[in-house]
Amino acid sequence: MQQININRNYKDRLFRLAFQEKGDLLDLYNAVSGRQYTNPEDIIITTLADAIYLGMKNDISFLVSDVLNLYEHQSSFNPNMPVRGLNYFADTYREYIEINGLDIYGEKLIRLPMPQYIVFYNGMKEEPDRVELRLSDAFLCQNPEENGCLECRATMININYGHNEELMDRCKRLKDYAVFVNRIRENERRGMALNEAVELAVNSCINEGILADILKKNRAEVCNLILYEYDEQKQLAIAREGAKKAGREEGREEGIAQGIAQGIAQGREAEKVMVIRNMAAKALDPRSIADMLDTEESYVKNVLNLLAEKIGKTDLEIAGILLNRNKTGKNP
């Protein structure tokens, strides 16, 4: 079996790659919206080059007939998608207003495209076919008699194999994507290593015409995307468990509330340390790591220096050192 190496210039995820062509994106839009557009040139891609949330670019954003669509892919359930959507739409509208020379200070009402926000979910946790996530669910005030002046709704669609079959039948590319991901997971459940599971899924899908055009042309890139994403998810899961553990330990010693707060902070810091350690192991330089994580290069160098100095220390312990230095102002 050929050894697969991680792509050092990793930027996008598989979902973006699957729908990079306007024709495929239009098929997806028609399937989701129930429309029947036939001209791919009706699509205007509006993704902002520098719109990065949680270290990842937004997946797909485009205009069709005065509707601004934001499509994102999530491999784990995230109830905060409406918050991310609010930030993204604000940035997009700001750019739209500037490009079109609209006057928001004038007496005439400006016209804006209507926003639609779809999140395609294919995580391992079982979720319903469709769920509506609302920004208002995050508001501290949940008094039914009080209405906030802002709302952002994200429709989460489960695209795991076996879910939303009618939608899959209307968009072959989406169904093929679900089948491909499911085959990787089935191979893993049979005891295969991830590299082997991905290779076997790629080969079988090519032979059966499933995502064959992408898999033939971008075989190495697809494998790199999947391996990177799986590895990152594993590292983050470990870090979150560390946060819970640290919170429980601190809670016993100094009080539950304070311990949980400190544990969460240390766990979040440990997530960053783990990702930086992982990226450095793949020979990424500090500047590239900082760019991908949308953080300061000096912070990345500080973490790498600590990892080199404190060999044998866990990421959670390194995170504790970083937080302590921040408190005492001793960070170099």
NURODO-414126 format. One line per 4 residues: their letters; for each residue x, y, z of C-alpha. Coordinates in Angstrom, 2 decimals, padded with zeros to 5 digits. Layout:
N
A = X/Y/Z  ...
***
This chain:
332
MQQI = 000.00/000.00/000.00  001.44/003.39/-001.00  002.28/005.67/001.92  000.33/008.96/001.81
NINR = 002.02/012.11/003.05  000.14/015.13/004.41  -000.06/018.05/001.98  002.03/020.88/003.42
NYKD = -000.05/023.53/001.64  -003.40/022.33/002.97  -006.03/025.06/002.63  -009.47/023.76/001.70
RLFR = -011.60/020.79/002.61  -013.05/018.02/000.52  -016.53/019.53/000.39  -015.23/022.64/-001.33
LAFQ = -013.31/020.51/-003.78  -016.40/018.46/-004.60  -018.41/021.59/-005.47  -015.72/023.78/-007.00
EKGD = -017.37/023.74/-010.44  -020.31/026.08/-010.98  -022.40/023.35/-012.61  -022.13/021.10/-009.55
LLDL = -022.79/024.02/-007.24  -025.90/024.96/-009.22  -027.18/021.35/-008.96  -026.70/021.52/-005.20
YNAV = -028.51/024.86/-005.00  -031.44/023.53/-007.06  -031.68/020.42/-004.89  -031.71/022.42/-001.65
SGRQ = -033.94/025.28/-002.80  -036.31/023.39/-005.08  -035.45/025.74/-007.97  -034.66/024.64/-011.54
YTNP = -031.93/026.94/-012.79  -030.00/025.56/-015.76  -027.31/028.15/-016.50  -024.23/027.83/-014.26
EDII = -023.28/031.39/-015.17  -026.23/032.56/-013.06  -023.94/031.91/-010.09  -021.63/034.63/-008.81
ITTL = -019.11/033.36/-006.27  -018.85/035.77/-003.33  -016.61/033.91/-000.86  -014.30/036.36/000.89
ADAI = -010.66/035.36/000.54  -009.86/036.41/004.11  -013.06/035.30/005.86  -011.66/032.75/008.29
YLGM = -013.44/031.31/011.29  -011.86/028.77/013.66  -008.89/028.58/011.34  -010.93/027.46/008.33
KNDI = -012.23/029.39/005.35  -015.97/029.47/004.77  -016.84/026.65/002.42  -019.00/028.12/-000.34
SFLV = -020.76/031.45/-000.73  -022.54/032.63/-003.87  -025.26/034.82/-005.35  -028.17/033.42/-007.38
SDVL = -031.02/035.67/-008.45  -030.50/038.21/-005.66  -030.18/035.52/-002.98  -026.93/035.41/-001.01
NLYE = -026.23/031.78/-000.14  -023.74/030.58/002.44  -023.06/026.84/002.40  -020.77/025.38/005.07
HQSS = -019.70/021.85/005.82  -019.34/020.62/009.41  -017.96/017.26/010.56  -019.15/017.87/014.13
FNPN = -022.28/019.44/015.56  -021.74/023.14/016.29  -024.64/025.13/017.78  -022.69/028.37/017.21
MPVR = -023.05/028.37/013.43  -025.56/031.28/013.51  -022.96/033.41/015.33  -020.41/032.59/012.65
GLNY = -023.01/033.27/009.97  -023.79/036.68/011.45  -020.11/037.64/011.27  -019.77/036.34/007.75
FADT = -022.89/038.00/006.37  -021.86/041.30/007.97  -018.51/041.11/006.17  -020.14/040.11/002.89
YREY = -022.77/042.85/003.00  -020.08/045.39/003.85  -018.16/044.36/000.75  -021.34/044.24/-001.37
IEIN = -022.27/047.78/-000.34  -018.78/049.06/-001.14  -018.50/047.32/-004.51  -021.93/048.51/-005.64
GLDI = -021.44/052.06/-004.36  -024.55/051.96/-002.16  -025.24/054.89/000.16  -026.34/053.65/003.60
YGEK = -026.56/057.28/004.86  -029.01/058.48/002.21  -032.78/058.82/002.32  -033.36/056.09/-000.30
LIRL = -033.69/052.46/000.81  -030.82/050.38/-000.55  -031.56/046.91/-001.91  -029.63/043.89/-000.61
PMPQ = -029.65/040.21/-001.59  -031.64/037.97/000.75  -029.41/035.71/002.92  -029.79/031.94/003.11
YIVF = -027.55/029.87/005.38  -027.19/026.08/004.98  -024.89/023.87/007.05  -024.16/020.41/005.65
YNGM = -023.44/018.06/008.54  -021.76/014.65/008.28  -020.40/014.05/011.78  -020.36/010.71/013.58
KEEP = -022.96/011.77/016.16  -026.50/010.90/015.12  -028.54/014.00/014.26  -031.98/014.57/012.65
DRVE = -032.31/015.11/008.90  -032.85/018.85/009.44  -032.35/021.20/012.37  -032.83/024.97/012.53
LRLS = -030.16/026.74/014.58  -030.97/030.29/015.74  -028.76/033.12/016.92  -031.40/034.03/019.50
DAFL = -030.81/030.71/021.28  -027.41/032.11/022.34  -028.85/035.27/023.94  -028.37/035.49/027.71
CQNP = -031.87/036.87/028.05  -034.38/034.12/027.18  -037.52/035.92/028.35  -040.31/034.98/025.89
EENG = -041.74/038.49/026.30  -038.48/040.08/025.11  -037.45/040.00/021.45  -033.91/040.86/020.38
CLEC = -033.37/043.05/017.35  -031.10/040.51/015.62  -031.68/037.00/014.32  -029.69/034.65/012.11
RATM = -030.98/031.20/011.23  -028.88/028.33/009.94  -030.53/025.22/008.53  -028.40/022.17/009.32
ININ = -028.91/019.33/006.83  -027.62/015.86/007.69  -025.76/014.53/004.63  -024.59/011.27/006.15
YGHN = -025.35/008.25/003.99  -028.95/007.13/004.59  -030.23/010.61/005.53  -032.22/013.04/003.36
EELM = -032.54/010.51/000.56  -034.85/012.70/-001.54  -032.28/015.49/-001.46  -029.53/013.03/-002.41
DRCK = -031.58/011.79/-005.36  -031.87/015.38/-006.61  -028.10/015.97/-006.44  -025.86/013.11/-007.55
RLKD = -022.67/014.90/-006.49  -023.94/015.24/-002.92  -024.97/011.57/-002.84  -021.58/010.52/-004.21
YAVF = -019.89/012.58/-001.51  -021.96/010.84/001.18  -021.17/007.41/-000.26  -017.44/008.16/-000.41
VNRI = -017.26/009.33/003.21  -019.36/006.36/004.35  -017.02/003.90/002.64  -014.03/005.32/004.46
RENE = -015.86/004.89/007.78  -017.00/001.36/006.89  -013.42/000.41/006.04  -012.25/001.79/009.39
RRGM = -014.97/-000.15/011.22  -013.57/-003.32/009.61  -010.28/-002.61/011.32  -008.32/-000.87/008.55
ALNE = -005.82/001.89/009.27  -006.99/005.29/008.03  -004.49/005.41/005.15  -005.63/002.02/003.92
AVEL = -009.32/002.86/004.43  -008.98/006.02/002.33  -007.01/004.29/-000.44  -009.55/001.45/-000.73
AVNS = -012.49/003.90/-000.76  -010.81/005.99/-003.47  -010.15/002.94/-005.64  -013.66/001.49/-005.31
CINE = -015.36/004.84/-005.97  -013.27/005.47/-009.08  -014.15/002.02/-010.40  -017.87/002.67/-009.81
GILA = -017.93/006.25/-011.15  -018.49/007.83/-007.73  -016.74/011.25/-007.59  -014.51/009.67/-010.22
DILK = -013.60/012.95/-011.95  -012.32/014.50/-008.71  -010.67/011.36/-007.37  -008.78/010.69/-010.60
KNRA = -007.60/014.26/-011.08  -006.93/015.12/-007.43  -006.23/011.73/-005.86  -003.29/012.82/-003.70
EVCN = -004.97/016.08/-002.66  -008.19/014.31/-001.65  -006.26/011.81/000.47  -004.30/014.62/002.10
LILY = -007.47/016.57/002.88  -009.11/013.63/004.58  -006.04/012.57/006.55  -005.41/016.12/007.75
EYDE = -009.03/016.64/008.79  -009.29/013.32/010.62  -006.00/013.96/012.41  -007.06/017.46/013.47
QKQL = -010.42/016.22/014.77  -008.67/013.55/016.82  -006.30/016.08/018.37  -009.11/018.49/019.22
AIAR = -011.17/015.71/020.80  -008.24/014.80/023.04  -007.77/018.44/024.02  -011.44/018.86/024.94
EGAK = -011.28/015.80/027.15  -008.24/017.34/028.81  -010.23/020.49/029.47  -012.93/018.50/031.24
KAGR = -010.37/016.62/033.30  -008.54/019.79/034.31  -011.83/021.42/035.24  -012.79/018.51/037.49
EEGR = -009.38/018.45/039.20  -009.30/022.19/039.79  -012.91/022.02/040.95  -012.06/019.60/043.74
EEGI = -009.19/021.75/044.95  -010.42/025.30/044.52  -014.13/025.11/043.93  -016.20/023.69/041.11
AQGI = -017.00/026.97/039.34  -013.45/028.27/039.33  -012.05/024.87/038.38  -014.34/024.50/035.40
AQGI = -013.50/028.00/034.15  -009.76/027.38/034.48  -010.06/023.94/032.96  -011.91/025.24/029.94
AQGR = -009.35/028.01/029.42  -006.47/025.56/029.73  -008.20/023.07/027.46  -008.74/025.68/024.77
EAEK = -005.09/026.65/025.00  -004.16/022.97/024.78  -006.19/022.69/021.56  -004.00/025.37/020.01
VMVI = -000.83/023.72/021.28  -001.87/020.35/019.85  -002.71/021.78/016.44  000.57/023.74/016.32
RNMA = 002.56/020.68/017.39  000.79/018.61/014.74  001.39/021.14/011.97  005.05/021.57/012.91
AKAL = 005.48/017.80/012.74  004.35/018.03/009.12  007.21/020.49/008.46  005.06/023.62/008.30
DPRS = 007.00/026.78/009.24  005.75/029.18/011.97  004.53/031.77/009.48  002.44/029.21/007.57
IADM = 001.00/027.84/010.82  000.11/031.33/012.01  -001.56/032.09/008.69  -003.67/028.91/008.77
LDTE = -004.73/029.44/012.39  -005.25/033.19/012.01  -002.97/033.97/014.94  000.28/035.83/015.60
ESYV = 003.52/034.30/014.35  005.16/035.26/017.67  002.60/033.13/019.54  003.35/030.13/017.32
KNVL = 007.10/030.56/017.87  006.53/030.82/021.63  004.60/027.53/021.63  007.23/025.79/019.50
NLLA = 010.01/027.02/021.78  008.18/025.67/024.82  007.63/022.32/023.13  011.36/022.12/022.42
EKIG = 012.33/023.18/025.96  009.77/021.07/027.85  010.21/017.73/026.14  007.93/015.16/027.73
KTDL = 005.37/017.70/028.90  001.81/017.12/027.71  -000.02/019.71/025.64  -002.25/020.41/028.63
EIAG = 000.82/021.11/030.76  002.30/023.37/028.07  -001.04/025.21/027.96  -000.85/025.73/031.72
ILLN = 002.62/027.26/031.37  001.39/029.61/028.64  -001.58/030.76/030.69  000.60/031.29/033.76
RNKT = 003.03/033.38/031.73  000.15/035.48/030.45  -001.03/036.11/034.01  002.43/037.08/035.25
GKNP = 003.41/038.98/032.11  006.51/036.82/031.61  005.83/035.83/028.01  008.88/036.61/025.88
***
